[in-house]
Amino acid sequence: FFTPECVVKTLVEVLQPFNGRVYDPCCGSGGMFVQSAKFVENHGGNINRISIFGQDSNPTTWKMAQMNLAIRGIEADLGKYNADTFFNDCHPQLKADYIMANPPFNLKGWYNDNLKNDSRWADYATPPASNANYAWILHILSHLKPLNGVAGFLLANGALGDRDTLEIRKKLIQNDKVEAIIILPRELFITTDISVTLWILNQNKKGGPYHGRQLRNREHEILFMD
């Protein structure tokens, strides 16, 4: 699904990626990165203070992302070739300050037994083979900086209540990783009329300075917005 510009702008303005490492594990044609660069420039920041990392499994889309970023003068590491994020993580050691993504909704056929004991879900549970939504969540969480990384990503609304992911969802709440759940309007996407959900994960909900603001302590709170 092509991510609408208004959704990408919303995500970028929530996360405010002014500096540090920005990562997208399913970057498509690189739209998240382009909007991030625009945001930094529009707010008087220095584009050289962000480092961009990503990958995509589709060879055509991966080439488009390389071109999209190159013609805008944005340096990025998108891996040496297109690759499946679950089976061939191009940035296995990466810990990002910001992660922004629009993974394929309700992806089927993502799993085989080689992923059964993968370290990305070692502290939770193996995501169900029938749907990759929670595999994306745990992959993203594994790549966040442990003390202050923040992620924003889109999922189909069904991810909020899937029965076969209940234990993973419980653990995410117990570990206090979920900052906000934002339900977006229907008919934002060209290819589907479904409503989608914007998830915000945060490794630090204790409050403190964040891009010139003083955030209050939000431990064990989750903001729900419709």
N, C-alpha and C positions, 0 to 999 in steps of 0.2 A: 504494500500500500504506500502510495506517495503521501508523505506527511504534509498536511496543509501548512502554509507559512504562518498563519495565525497561531496554530498550535505550537510550532517550533519557537515562535517569538515568546509565547507565554512561558514555555519551559525554560528558555534562556533567561528571561527576566526574573523568574523565580530563583534560579540557581546563581545568577550573576557570576559567570566564569571570568573574572577579571585577570586572574593569574594562576599559574600552576598547570597541572596535567589534565587535559580534557580527553575523554575516551568514549567511543561509540562502538560496541561489539557487533553491530549490524548496520553499518554506516550508509548503505545505499549509495546514492550519488553525492553524499557529503553535505547535505543541506543543514544539518545541525551545526557542523563546523563553520559553514559560511555565516550563519546567523550569529554564532558566538563571536566571530571576528567582527561583524558589524556592530554588535552590542558593545564590545570593548572600544572600538573606534568612536562610536556615538557618545560614549561616556568619558571620552578623553583619556582612555587607557592606552597602553602600549601593546600592540599585537604580538610583539616579540616576547612578551612575558607569559604567553600560554604555549604549551606544547601539545600537539594534537596526535592522538593515536586512534586507530580504528582498523576494521577489517570487514570484508563481505564475502559471501560464498559465491555470488554470481559473477562470472568473469567479465561480462559486459558492464554491469553496474560498477564493479570495482575499477575498471578502466575509466568510466565516466567520473567517478569520484576523484581519481588522480588528476584528470584533466580539469575538472571543476575547481579544484583547489589550486592547481598550477597557474591557471589563467588569472587567478586573483592574488597570486603571490603569497599563498599560504603554505608554509612548509608542514608536512605531515608524514607520519610513519603509518602506512596502511598495510604493512606486511610486504613480503617480497612477491606475493602472488595472492590470488583469491583463495579463500580457505573457509571451511566450515568451523565456526567458532567453538562448537562443542567437541569436535574430534581433533582439531588442529588450531589451538589457541596461539595466535601469532605473537601475543604479548604475555606469556605465562607469568612473568615476574612483575608485571606492571601493577602499581598501586596509584590510583588516580585521585585527584582532588575533586573532579566533577565527572559524572557519567551521565550522558543523555542518549536515549535510544527509543526507537519505535520498532520493537521486534515484530516479526510476522505473527499475526493473531492466531492463537490456537493451533500452532504448528504441529502437524502429525509426522510420524516417521522419523523423528529426530534421534531416537534412542537405539542403542544395542548394548549387549552385556559388557562391552569394554568400558562403559561408563558407570557400571554398577557401583564401584567403590571409589569413584572420582573424588578427589580432595575438595572440590568446590561445594559438595553437599555433605561432607563428612560430619559436620556439626548439626545437621538438620535431618534429612531423610532423602532417599533417592526420589527425584520427581517422577511422576507417573509417565510411562511410555506413551500414553494416549495423547499427551498434550505437553508442549514445551514451555508453557507460561512460567511455571515455577523454576524450571531449569534456567530460564533467562534471569529471573529474580536472583537466584543463588549465584549464578555466574557474575552478575553485576556486583552483588554484595562482596564476592571474593576479590574483586578488583578495586574496591574502595580503600582509600587510606584508612587505617584502623582507628585513628583518633579524631579525624575531622572530615572525612570524605562525604560528599553529598551526591545523590543520584536522583534523576527524574526520568521516568519512562512511561510509555503508553501500553496498556493492556486492554483486552476485551473485558467487559464488565463481568463476565462469567468467572473470572479469576478471583473475584471477591468471595465466592461461595462454593467453589468446587469441593465436593465431599472428599475426593481422593487426595486433596492437598491440605486437609484440615490440620494435620500435625505440624506441617511446615509452617502454615500460617500462624498457628499457636506459638510456635517457637520464635518466629519473627517478632511477635508482640511481646513475648516474655523477655526477649533480648533487647527490646526497645529500639528496634531499627526503623520503624515506620513513623515518619513525621506527618505525612498528610496523604489523604485519598481525595482526589478531585474528580467528580463526574462531569464530563464535558457534554455539550449538546449533541443531538443526533444530526446526521447529514452534514458533518464537517468534511468527510472523505468523499472523493469523487467515485470510488469503486464500491462503497458500502454505505448504507444509511444507519448502521448501528451506532449507538452511543458508546463511547470509550472512556476509560479511566486513566487519569494521570496519577501515578504513584510517586511519592517523594520518600526516599530513604535517607537517613542521616545517622552518621556514626557518632555525632556529638549533639545531644539535645539538652546539654547542661546550661546553655546560654553563653554569653560573653560577646566580644566584639566580632562583627561580621560585616566587612565592607563599609565601615563608617557608622554602623548602627550597633546598639547594645541590645542583644537578644536576651529575653528572659529565660529562665529555666523551664523546659518543656518536657522533662523526663516523665515517662509513663503517661503521656498525653498523645492523642492522635487527632489531628484536625480533619474533619470530614466536610467537604464542600460539594453541594449539588448545583 
